[in-house]
Amino acid sequence: MNNLIYNARMALRDIMEVNIFTQGNDKVHLTVFPDLVWEGTAETQTDKVIQEVLGRLHDMDMDIVGGDAGIRTLLDGRSVEIVRKVA
């Protein structure tokens, strides 16, 4: 688990609109803060930020739980779990 949270933080280190955390249950969670998005309309820019987050996670062989439902969860300002991609 420590490796997963470290990798997630490294992958997303340049994106200030995210929070990566664990609740002590060996699960790593991600939240996007749309209030920190400052360019363009909130909806459009938040979508771009989420796509950038997903791209960086995929580059590091990670993904979010739920697929499209997970993206909707992030757009709603709630957290999703980060997991390793299955080979």
C-alpha positions as CSV (number, residue, x, y, z in Angstrom):
1,M,0.0,0.0,0.0
2,N,2.8,2.5,0.8
3,N,4.2,1.9,-2.7
4,L,0.7,2.6,-4.2
5,I,0.2,5.9,-2.4
6,Y,3.8,7.0,-3.2
7,N,3.4,6.2,-6.9
8,A,0.1,8.0,-7.0
9,R,1.6,11.1,-5.4
10,M,4.6,11.0,-7.7
11,A,2.3,10.7,-10.8
12,L,0.1,13.6,-9.7
13,R,2.7,15.8,-8.0
14,D,2.2,18.7,-10.5
15,I,-1.6,18.7,-10.2
16,M,-2.6,20.9,-7.3
17,E,-6.4,20.2,-7.7
18,V,-6.1,16.7,-6.2
19,N,-5.9,15.2,-2.8
20,I,-4.5,11.7,-2.4
21,F,-5.1,10.0,0.9
22,T,-5.6,6.7,2.8
23,Q,-7.9,6.0,5.7
24,G,-5.6,3.4,7.1
25,N,-7.4,0.5,5.5
26,D,-4.8,-0.2,2.7
27,K,-6.9,1.7,0.2
28,V,-5.7,4.8,-1.5
29,H,-8.3,7.4,-2.4
30,L,-8.3,10.4,-4.8
31,T,-10.4,13.6,-4.6
32,V,-10.4,16.4,-7.2
33,F,-11.2,19.9,-5.8
34,P,-13.1,21.8,-8.5
35,D,-12.9,25.0,-6.4
36,L,-9.1,25.1,-7.1
37,V,-9.7,25.0,-10.9
38,W,-9.2,28.5,-12.1
39,E,-9.0,28.5,-15.9
40,G,-12.1,28.4,-18.1
41,T,-15.5,27.4,-16.8
42,A,-15.5,25.1,-13.7
43,E,-17.1,22.2,-15.5
44,T,-14.9,22.3,-18.6
45,Q,-11.7,22.8,-16.7
46,T,-12.5,20.1,-14.0
47,D,-13.1,17.6,-16.8
48,K,-9.7,18.4,-18.3
49,V,-8.1,18.0,-14.9
50,I,-9.7,14.7,-14.4
51,Q,-8.6,13.5,-17.8
52,E,-5.0,14.6,-17.0
53,V,-5.2,12.8,-13.7
54,L,-6.4,9.6,-15.4
55,G,-3.8,9.8,-18.1
56,R,-1.0,10.1,-15.5
57,L,-2.4,7.3,-13.4
58,H,-2.5,5.1,-16.5
59,D,1.1,6.0,-17.4
60,M,2.1,4.6,-13.9
61,D,-0.1,1.4,-14.3
62,M,-2.8,2.7,-12.0
63,D,-6.5,3.3,-12.5
64,I,-9.6,4.4,-10.5
65,V,-12.3,2.0,-9.4
66,G,-15.6,2.3,-11.3
67,G,-14.5,3.4,-14.8
68,D,-17.0,6.0,-16.1
69,A,-18.9,5.9,-12.8
70,G,-15.6,6.8,-11.0
71,I,-15.2,9.8,-13.3
72,R,-18.7,11.0,-12.5
73,T,-17.9,10.5,-8.8
74,L,-14.9,12.7,-9.1
75,L,-16.9,15.3,-11.0
76,D,-19.4,15.3,-8.1
77,G,-16.5,16.1,-5.7
78,R,-16.4,12.8,-4.0
79,S,-13.4,10.4,-3.6
80,V,-12.6,7.3,-5.6
81,E,-10.2,4.5,-4.9
82,I,-6.9,4.2,-6.8
83,V,-5.9,0.7,-7.7
84,R,-3.1,-1.0,-9.7
85,K,-4.0,-1.9,-13.3
86,V,-4.6,-5.6,-13.8
87,A,-2.1,-7.0,-16.4
